Amino acid sequence: MIIIKSNLILLIPLNSIISALHGSRLRAADLRGGVSLVLAGLVAEGTTEISGIGHIGRGYENLDTKLQFLGADIKRSIPMASQL
């Protein structure tokens, strides 16, 4: 269920509804599309693996950490290289 109130969007999973999305192996081709894949993967049943995430890392710094802080079950398989 999606509830929109002024500047707030609430995404509430309904246990009685089976997700129409299923985890898969995907490739992010650009920034916005990549983030869309991440968000879809978070609500999909099963595991979603996204490659080509360099676009996402450049546009959204530490997205995985921020989503984990919000309770997302997300992890980066290969750590980002430290920036000099």
Order of alpha helices (4+ residues) and beta strands (2+ residues): beta-beta-beta-alpha-beta-alpha-alpha
